[in-house]
Amino acid sequence: MKIAALKEDAAGEKRVSLTPDTVKKLVDLGADVLIETGAGEGSGLADHIYQDAGATIAADSAGALKDADIVLCVQSPSDAQLDAINENALLIGCLAPLDKDTDLQRYNSRNITSFTMELLPRISRAQAMDVLSSQSNLAGYRAVIDAVYEHGKVLPMMMTAAGTVPPAKVLVLGAGVAGLQAIATAKRLGAVVSAFDVRPAVKEQVQSLGAKFVEVEADEADGEDTGGYAKEMSEDYKKRQSELIAETVKSHDIVISTALIPGKPAPRLVTADMLQAMKPGSVLVDLAVATGGNIEGSKADKVATKHGCKIIGYQNMPSRCARDASPLYARNLFNYISTLMVDKESKALNVQWDDELIKGTLLTKEGSTVHPMLTNEESAA
């Protein structure tokens, strides 16, 4: 059983899919592990640290991929890397299958069996494999740090002989994993925090972190789908929501927006008119910029300025704290592989094809796209 980890080719991606800790664990499972040279540099992991853990360092992608049974990545490999992957090999990573620009034919033409970790079923047994949660947690933290840096204001109230500095006011839109971590981080730094979400079920979580829950008074009782994600709301709800957010953002120094709807463009929550009504120098962070953005005027991987407000639009927040993001991601992948793909007695590759976690993440197999979310979309079209 040969497992390869690639050096990420995507612009700005500093994370790596294997760390020395997980290399040791895979070697204990009987695997030969190959790491492309320089793969861990962005996370502060030199080649010799991998070698000490039991990995073999390959000079390039082709060397790492030669005869590999399992290929691990963070983002989808480049065309050149895909061409070097053996037919029938298993590719595991965050492959962005719901992104309209993702071409699954690239995998199918190579007969690659691919697994996409973003679609892992959200059940208790999968928590240790949940890459979205581990990476979103860090994204929420980093969003606050970047916002404070750009704003230039201290967050806590400070009483000095020269006078009192009032606390910063932070509003978090969306109380999923990233939003809850943003709330917790802003509170730890001393801000006064409020949060909005369409799901009444998260109100208790928001309040437990010391934040005020801002909610729309409407007939719709639940904005949560069966998977635990926020769902698209009615036009009446959206109108009330827009009015509430417009009034709320006026008094806040920092706004962090995290609202996503799986498979759909991000909902527009903050408009140009709302920005114009905010205090000059306010800072907004749009964690949904990669799928269209929650904030009008946000630009991918830029700090834009509109109506006197700064809008941070970094698409890959976890990569901005790669030294911690990589170990968490690598552990997620190890838990997935060791639990579902390896026979621990024989130490051989043995994919449990009937397991719901395998079925939930299996994207392509035998030259075809097989995930139900995508086959249903294709047949509907």
N, C-alpha and C positions, 0 to 999 in steps of 0.2 A: 504494500500500500504506500504510494508516493503522494505526498501533499505539497503543493507549491503555493507560495505567496508572492504576489507581484508588487513591483514598485508602481504606485499609482500614477497614471498618465494624465488624469484630469487636472486642468489648471487650478492651482491653489489648494490641491488636496494634499495635506501633510500626514494624514492618518495612514496606518498600515494594518493589514488584516491579521497578522500574527505578531506576538511579542515573545521574548525569550521565555517567559513563564509558560505560555501556552505551547511553545515548541517542546519544552521538557515534557509536558503532559502528553502531547501527541507521540513523542518518541516512546514514552512508557506504554502507549497503546499499540506499539509495534510499527509505527509509521516512519518512513524516511522523509525528512522535511527539507525542502529546498527553498531558499530565500533569494530573490533577485538582489544583487548588490545595490546598496543604497536605499533599499525599501524602507528602512526604519529611520532614516536621517531626519525627516521632518518631525519625528516623535522623540528625538534624542537618543535613538538606538543605533549604535554602530554595528557594522558587520561582525566584528570580533565577539560582541556580546551574544549574538545569535550562534556563532560557532561554538562558544563555550557552553551553550545550552543544548548542543547536539545537532544543529542544522548545518547543511551544506550550502555554501554561498555560490550562486550561479552568476556568471559574468554578465548575462543579459536575460531578457524575457524568454528567448528561445531555449536557453540552457536550463532555466527554471522549469519550463513547461514540458520539456522532453520526457515522455513516458509518464507524466503526472496523471494519477487517477482522480485527484480532487484538486481544483484550482480555487484559491480563496482571493477575494478582492474586497475593496471598500465600495468603489463605484465600478460601473461596467468597464471591462477592458477595452482598449483601443482596437481598431480593425486589425492592426498588425499583430497585436497580442492574441486576438481571437483566432487569427489564421494559424498561429503556432500551437493552439490547444488541440490535443488529440481528439479525434472523433470518439464519441461515447464517454468522454470525460465528464465529471461532475463540476459545474461552476457554481460557486456559492458567494453571494454578496448582496449589496443593495443595488438592484438592477433597474430601478425606476420604471417598472412595467406600465404604470398608469400615465406616464409622461407621453404626451402626443408625439414627441420627437424620438422616442425609443423605437428602434427598428429590430423587432424580435426575429426577423428573417436572418439577421446576422448569426444568431445562435442556431437557427434551424438549418441553415445551409451548411453548417459545420457539424450537424447532428450532435450538438452539445446538450446534455441534460442539465438544465439550469434551475437554480432555486433562488428565489428572491426574498430576502429576510423582512422586507417591509410588509409583506402580506401574511406574516406569521399569525395564526389565530390568537386572539387575546383571551387566553384561558390561564388558569393558575399554574398549570404544568409547564407553560411556556415562559414564565416570568424570567427565568435565568437565561433565556435565549433572546429576549426582547430587545433588539437593537434600537428600535424607535424610542423606547423609554430611556435607555442608557444614554443615547446621544441627545435626545431632546432635553434631558435633565441638564446637561452641560450647556446646551444652547440657551436655555432660560437664564442660567447663571451668567454666561458671557454677555448676553444682551444687556443686563444691568450694568456690568462693568464698562462696556463700550459706551452706554448712554451717559454714565456718570463722567467718563473721560471727556466726551464731546460737550457736555453741558457746562462743566467747570464749576458746578455748585456742590458744596458738601451736602450729604443727605441728612445727617442727624441735626437736631436742634442743639445749638451751642450757646452757652451763657458765658459771656466774657465781661471784663471790666469796661470794654469799649461798647458793649451792647449785646443784644441777643440775636443770634442767627436762626431764623425760623427753619423748621425741617422742610425738606423737599417733599413734594406730593407726586406719587407715582401711580399711574393707572395701568393695569394689565388687562388686555382684551383677550379673553380665551384662557380658561383655567384647566387646560390639559396638563401633561407632564411638564412641558416647557413653561407654561404660565404659572403653575404652582411653584416651580423652582425660582422663577423671577420674583414672585411674591415673597418667598422666604428670604431670598438674597437681599432684596430691597429693604425688608423689615430688619434683617440683621445689621444692615448698614445705617439704620435709624430713620428711614423714610416713613411718611404716612402713606399707606398703600390702600388702594381700592381696586376691585376687580369685577369684570363683567363676563358672563357666560350665558349662553342660551339654555344650558342644562341646569335646572334647579337642583339636581342631585349633587352638584359640586359646591353648593352654598356652604355646607358644613365644613368642607375641606378648606375653603377660602377663609372662613371665619376662624378655624382652628389655627391658622397661621398668623392671625392678628390683623387681617385685612377686612375692610368693609366690602360687602357684596352688593353690587349695583345690579338691579334686575328690572326687566320690562314687565309692566303689569299688562297681561294679555290672557286670552282664553286658552292659548296653547300651553298645555301643562308640561310638556317634555320636549326638549330639543335634542334628545339623544337617540341614536339608532341602536340596533341590536348588538353592534360590535363595540358600543361604548363611545363612539365618536359623535361629534356634533353633526346634526343633519340640517339640510336646508329648510328654512322656515317660510311661512306664508308671507305674501306681500304686505298684509296688514301688520304683521309682527315686525317685518323689516322697517316699515315706516316708523313705528314706535321706537324701535331700536335706534334708528338713525337720530331721531329727536333726542333720545336720552343721551346718546354718546356725544352729540353736538353740545349739549348743555354741560356735560360732565368734563370734557377735555379742556374747557376754558380755564378751569382753576388748577390744572395740573402742570407740573414742570416737565415730567417725563411720561411718555406713553409707550408701552411695549405691547405689540400686537402679534398674536400667535395663532389666529383662527384659520383652520384648514378644514376642507371637506374632501375626504378621499375621492380621487378620481375626477374632481371638478375644480374649476378655477377658484382661487381664494375669494371669499366674500369681501367686497369693498366696505370698510367700516368707517374710515376717516376720509372725508372729502376735502377738496381745496378750500371750500367755504369754512369748514371746521378749522383748518389750519390758520386761516386768516383771522379767526376769532381767538386763537390761542395767544398766550403771552410771547412776545418776541424773545427768541433764544431758546424756546422750548425744544426738546429733543424727542424724536419718535424712532422706534426700532421696529422694522417690518420683517418679522421672521417668516412671513409667507411670500416674500418677494419672488421666489423661484416659480410660484404658481400663479403669478399675476398681481400679487400684493394686496394687503389689507388697506394700505395707505396711498392715497392719490399723490403721485409725484415721487414715489420711491423708485430707485434705480438699482439694478442688480450690481452688487459689489462696489457700490458708490456710497458716499455720504453726500446726499443732495440737499439743496436749500430751496425752500418754497415758502413764500409769505413770512420770511424771517425765522422759520423753523428748520432745524436740521433733521433729515430723515436718513437713518442708517439702514442700508439694504444689503448687508452681507448675506450671500446665499448659503454659505457653509459655516455656520457658527461653531459646530463641533471641531472642525479643523483648526479653528483659532485657539483651541486648547487641546491640541493633539496629544500632548504628553499624558493626559488623563483619558482622552477619548479613545485612543488606540487600545490601551489595556482593557477597557470595558468592552469595546467592540470585539476584541480577540477572545475574551472570555465567553461572550455571547455565542460566537461561532464555535468555540470548543465545546460548549455545552450542547449545542445543536448536533454537531458531528458525533461526539462521543455517545450521546444518548440514542440517536436515531440512525446512525450509519455504520457503526463499528460493532462487531461481535467481540465482546470483551474477553471471552474465553479463547477464541481462536486468533484474536487480534487481526481479523481480516475484514475487508469492506463488506458490509451486509446491510443494505438500505432497507428500512422497514416501510415498504411502499404503501402498506395499508394504514399506516399511522396518520391520524388527522393532521398532525403538524407537518408531515411530509406532503400530504395532499394539499394543505393550505399554502405551501410555499413553492411547490413544483410549478415551474413556469413553462418550460419546453422539454419535450422528450421525443426521441425517435423522429426528429425532423418536423415536429408540429408543436404549435402553441396549445397547451392543455389546461391552463388555469381557468376555472369556471368564470371568473370575473371578466376575462378577456374573450373567451369563446362566446359567451353570451352577448358581449358588446358586438363582436364581429358578426354573429348571426343576425342580431337586431338590425345592423347596418345593411 
